[in-house]
Structure formats: C-alpha cells, structure tokens
C-alpha cells in the first residue's frame, strides 16, 4: 500500500514540474518587475517584420545589432513581443540568436487582460 501511494504521489507531482505553457501570450496579468529605462526589445509585427528597439532588422543582422545593444545594458535581458500568430519556429530562432548574442534572460511581453 505504501509503495502504491508513493507511486501515485510521484506521478501527480511530476506533472507539475513541467506545466503546460499557454501559447496564446498576448493577454495576462501584469506582474511587478524591475523596469529600466534601458531595455533591449525585440518585436515582430503581424506581417513578420523584425525590430530591435524600434529599428527594423533581419534575422541575419539581428545577432550583430543585438550584441551592440546588450553592451549598453547592465542586466543583459532581452524583452520579446510578437503577434500571437507568429510561427513557433521563428520565435525559437530569435530566442537562439538572443542567447548566442549574450542575453542572460529572455522575457516575454504580453498585453494585460481586461
């Protein structure tokens, strides 16, 4: 009986280690985080155009430009915002480029729920 209960306990608790991620990210509660005047923001609009701090870039030039911007900030964080219908493959490429360019943290920006 004890082994059965331990088995049930570990089966239930292991499902909470990797919770499912809601991929419809544009809405959510606004948390209180450290806000800085200097932020590195990568944006992708609904047409798939890529921007780094309001300057249009391409996937090929993102790494070089991102390294230049990360030198200017102390926390090495990248904030990412995109249209909710953005392909996951594109998101993954941008996240990889950010990590390889020296970003220590990758934050997702979303619209607050109303």
C-alpha positions in Angstrom: 0.0 0.0 0.0 2.8 2.4 0.9 4.6 1.8 -2.4 1.3 2.3 -4.3 0.7 5.6 -2.5 4.3 6.8 -3.2 3.9 5.9 -6.9 0.7 7.9 -7.1 2.4 10.8 -5.3 5.3 10.9 -7.7 3.1 10.6 -10.7 1.0 13.5 -9.6 3.8 15.7 -8.5 5.9 15.1 -11.6 3.1 16.6 -13.8 3.6 19.9 -12.1 7.4 20.1 -12.7 6.8 20.9 -16.4 3.5 22.6 -16.5 1.8 23.2 -19.9 2.5 26.6 -21.3 -0.3 28.7 -22.6 0.9 29.8 -26.0 -1.8 32.5 -26.5 0.5 35.1 -24.9 -0.9 38.5 -25.8 -3.1 38.6 -22.6 -2.2 38.0 -19.0 -1.9 39.6 -15.6 0.6 42.4 -15.3 3.3 41.4 -12.8 5.5 43.8 -11.0 9.1 43.6 -12.3 12.1 45.8 -12.4 11.6 48.4 -15.0 14.6 50.0 -16.6 14.9 53.0 -18.9 17.4 51.0 -21.0 15.8 47.8 -22.4 16.6 45.7 -25.3 13.3 44.9 -27.0 12.8 42.6 -30.0 9.4 42.9 -31.7 7.8 41.0 -34.5 4.7 42.6 -36.1 1.7 40.8 -37.7 3.4 41.0 -41.1 6.5 39.2 -39.8 8.8 42.3 -39.8 11.5 42.1 -37.1 12.5 45.1 -35.0 15.2 45.7 -32.4 14.3 48.7 -30.2 12.1 50.2 -33.0 14.8 49.8 -35.7 13.9 47.3 -38.4 16.4 44.4 -38.7 16.6 41.0 -40.4 17.4 37.6 -38.8 20.8 37.8 -40.5 21.7 41.2 -38.9 19.9 40.6 -35.5 22.9 39.0 -33.9 25.4 41.8 -34.6 22.9 44.5 -33.7 21.8 42.6 -30.5 25.4 42.3 -29.3 25.8 46.1 -29.8 22.7 46.8 -27.7 23.5 44.3 -24.9 26.8 46.1 -24.3 24.7 49.1 -23.3 22.6 47.5 -20.6 23.7 46.0 -17.3 21.2 43.2 -16.8 21.7 41.6 -20.3 18.0 40.9 -20.6 16.1 40.7 -23.9 12.4 41.5 -23.9 10.4 39.9 -26.7 7.0 40.9 -28.0 5.2 39.5 -31.1 1.9 38.9 -32.7 0.2 36.0 -31.2 0.0 34.2 -34.6 3.8 34.2 -35.0 5.2 30.8 -36.0 6.9 29.0 -33.2 9.9 28.2 -35.5 10.6 32.0 -35.9 10.2 32.5 -32.1 12.7 29.7 -31.5 15.2 31.2 -34.0 15.0 34.6 -32.3 15.5 33.1 -28.9 18.5 31.1 -30.0 20.1 34.2 -31.6 19.5 36.2 -28.4 21.1 33.5 -26.3 24.1 33.2 -28.6 24.5 37.0 -28.7 24.9 37.2 -24.9 21.4 37.6 -23.5 21.3 36.2 -20.0 17.5 36.5 -19.7 14.7 36.3 -22.3 11.4 37.8 -21.2 8.0 37.6 -23.0 5.9 40.8 -23.2 2.1 40.4 -23.4 -0.9 42.6 -23.2 -2.7 42.9 -19.8 -6.0 41.0 -19.5 -9.1 43.3 -19.5 
